[in-house]
Structure formats: C-alpha cells, structure tokens
Amino acid sequence: MSITDGKQPFAISGPERQRNVVLECPYCRDQVPNLVDDFASGDYICGNCGLVLGDRIVDTRSEWRTFANEEGDDPSRVGNAANPFLDGAQLDTLISRNGDNGSGLARDLNRTQGRTTAQRHERNLVQAYKEISALCDAYDMPRTTVDIAKQLYRRVENEHLQRGKNNDAIIAACIFLACRQDNAPRTFKEICALTKVDRKDIGRTFKFLKSKLGAATGTTSSNDLIARFCSNLNLDQDTRRITEILTRKAKDMDNISGKSPVSIASACIYLTSHLMGSGRDAKAISEIAGVGEATIKATYKTLYANRKDLLTPDIFTRAPKASEANLPSP
C-alpha cells in the first residue's frame, strides 16, 4: 500500500491509514484506486490485481439489524439486550440439542442442563411474565404497571414467598399491587374477572404479599374510578367533572361515609347521568363497575335524600343543562 505526494511512493503503517490521504495500489497506481474492504477475511485488497494491501482490519459498520433466516446463520455478533427481569438467563450458554452428528450426547447434555435449579427458576419467571403481560394487555393497563407487576413477582420468587400459595393468586395479587402503586386502580372484582381467581384468594394473597414485601400502596378513592367508568359508559367530560364534584361531597356525608368507593362512584354516576339528561340505568353501571344493582340503587337513595346538600348552585353554574327534575325517584 502506498500514498502519492508527487514523489516516489512509500509504504504506510496501520495508524497512518486513518489520515486524510489517498491510498493506491503500488502496482496498479490508478488515479481512482479500486480498493476493497473484505471484512469477512479482515483484508484490505486491490480490486484490480487482488494484491492484499493490509490485514486484520476491524469491521466498524453498524450491526443493529439481523437478516438471519432458518436456512442461514445469524450474522449478529452480540446476544440479546439484558433483561432486567431475569437473573442473567439471556447471558447463559445453552447446549444445543443438535450438533454431535447424531450421537445423542448433545441431546442428553441439553436435557441435563434443563433440569438444573437455575434453569427451572428462569423458566418459571419467563412463564409468569408471559401470563402477567397477557392479562394486563387484556385490560389495556399501562406498560409501567406491567413492569411493576413483574418486579413484584420476581421478588416473590427470589424470597421464596410462593411456597404453599396458588400461583394464579400470586400473579393476580401482584397485578393488583402494581395497579395500586402505579395509580392505575382496579377493583377486586375486576381483577377476579380478569384472572378467574376467587376474590378471597386474591385478598388473602394480597395482604400476605403486602406485609412481606413491604409494598407501599395507596387506597383507592371513588374519584380514581370515575374517569374509567364514565369513559366505558360513553359519558361526556361535563358529566365526568360533575360526578367527581358530587363524589367529593358525598364522601363527607355522615350517612354514606361507610360505603365502599366503588359503590359511591357508581351511585354518583347514576345520579349525575340523569341530572345531565343522559341517564344510564343501574344495570349498565353495574356491569361496568362490578357492583350489584341493588347496591347502586340503595346508595342512590341516600344521595337523593340529601340532594339539597349535593346539588348546590355552583353545580348548575358549571353545567347549565343540568336539571334536578331529571332525577328519577328512588
């Protein structure tokens, strides 16, 4: 390899190759050198005469995509990205079942490796993560909630808290805890319907994991549920805002303070939807909120009896189309 500076060409070393100089083959000496980087062999070659001008070159091209198929080899020189939810399983060396010319040794080694405690632990985590992702996706939960649920399940596995417990109940409790921590609240009935696990099992497992993991969770308020319930009932923003105001007032009432947040939210939605002229019946609200129709109507009866305290003038100022005459008699 040589450079041209108007005088006799002279050889250059590896580091000098990086300078802004014109490289040429010392035999061909073309004005436009035809030099080829052969990354497969690591050689720098003259494309005309085939003279090797350099060797051991480094492939500096980007390699963030792979074009492997079933017939060819994967050209990627790196493995998968690290998975923070696995204990290094993606960095393990796996023994292939094929590759010993049919002697069966590789298959036996692969089977033995699969029986190890570490491999079994990782398989359990991967399977649980798949179930958590599938369940959360069914309810369109945020990705952050899914990740928190996976982190909680990993702690359960690492601290061996799953012994003697139903694994489905553990997954359900982890999802419920994650919803609380991520301020994406779901009711017990919603988690029961999602996971097909008995409510009592979820409740017991939830309390157990909360105490063992020291997981900080906030309480679910009625207003946390209203936005989602109103959206599922196709109620407009004005109805949602008035419902939130009435819910805050209702919580301060002595004769309703002992009711569950879901019951209060459902009854306030029932009241406000009729107040705004877009009434939803108790059955429709019951299906969305997971509360019995009788509970909704009983709570509404209490709200209706105290409607003078709830429906203050500011409510009608905020919502001109609201009319107390629209309210059904309990």
QUICORHU-V324972 format. One record per backbone hydrogen bond with DSSP energy under -0.5 kcal/mol. CO is the residue of the C=O (numbers start at 1). NH is the residue of the N-H. If there is no record, write none. Layout:
# QUICORHU-V324972
CO_NH ; CO_NH
This chain:
# QUICORHU-V324972
1_12 ; 2_24 ; 3_5 ; 3_10 ; 10_3 ; 13_17 ; 14_17 ; 15_18 ; 16_19 ; 19_21 ; 21_23 ; 22_4 ; 24_2 ; 25_29 ; 31_33 ; 33_35 ; 34_47 ; 36_38 ; 36_45 ; 37_39 ; 38_42 ; 38_43 ; 42_56 ; 42_57 ; 43_38 ; 43_45 ; 44_53 ; 44_54 ; 45_36 ; 45_47 ; 46_50 ; 51_46 ; 51_53 ; 54_44 ; 58_60 ; 73_75 ; 82_84 ; 83_86 ; 86_88 ; 88_91 ; 89_92 ; 92_94 ; 94_96 ; 100_103 ; 104_108 ; 105_109 ; 106_110 ; 107_111 ; 108_112 ; 109_113 ; 110_114 ; 111_115 ; 112_115 ; 113_116 ; 116_120 ; 117_121 ; 118_122 ; 119_123 ; 120_124 ; 121_125 ; 122_126 ; 123_127 ; 124_128 ; 125_129 ; 126_130 ; 127_131 ; 128_132 ; 129_133 ; 130_134 ; 131_135 ; 132_136 ; 133_137 ; 134_138 ; 135_139 ; 136_139 ; 136_141 ; 137_140 ; 142_146 ; 143_147 ; 144_148 ; 145_149 ; 146_150 ; 147_151 ; 148_152 ; 149_153 ; 150_154 ; 151_155 ; 152_156 ; 153_157 ; 154_158 ; 155_159 ; 156_161 ; 156_162 ; 157_160 ; 160_163 ; 162_165 ; 166_170 ; 167_171 ; 168_172 ; 169_173 ; 170_174 ; 171_175 ; 172_176 ; 173_177 ; 174_178 ; 175_179 ; 176_180 ; 177_181 ; 178_182 ; 179_184 ; 180_183 ; 187_191 ; 188_192 ; 189_193 ; 190_194 ; 191_195 ; 192_196 ; 192_197 ; 198_202 ; 199_203 ; 200_204 ; 201_205 ; 202_206 ; 203_207 ; 204_208 ; 205_209 ; 206_210 ; 207_211 ; 208_212 ; 209_213 ; 210_214 ; 210_215 ; 215_217 ; 219_221 ; 221_224 ; 221_225 ; 222_225 ; 222_226 ; 223_227 ; 225_229 ; 226_230 ; 227_231 ; 228_232 ; 229_233 ; 230_235 ; 231_234 ; 236_240 ; 237_241 ; 238_242 ; 239_243 ; 240_244 ; 241_245 ; 242_246 ; 243_247 ; 244_248 ; 245_249 ; 246_250 ; 247_251 ; 248_252 ; 249_252 ; 250_253 ; 253_256 ; 253_257 ; 256_259 ; 260_264 ; 261_265 ; 262_266 ; 263_267 ; 264_268 ; 265_269 ; 266_270 ; 267_271 ; 268_272 ; 269_273 ; 270_274 ; 271_275 ; 272_276 ; 273_278 ; 274_277 ; 275_323 ; 281_285 ; 282_286 ; 283_287 ; 284_288 ; 285_289 ; 286_290 ; 286_291 ; 292_296 ; 293_297 ; 294_298 ; 295_299 ; 296_300 ; 297_301 ; 298_302 ; 299_303 ; 300_304 ; 301_305 ; 302_306 ; 304_307 ; 306_309 ; 306_310 ; 307_311 ; 310_312 ; 312_315 ; 312_316 ; 313_317 ; 314_318 ; 315_319 ; 319_322 ; 323_326 ; 324_327
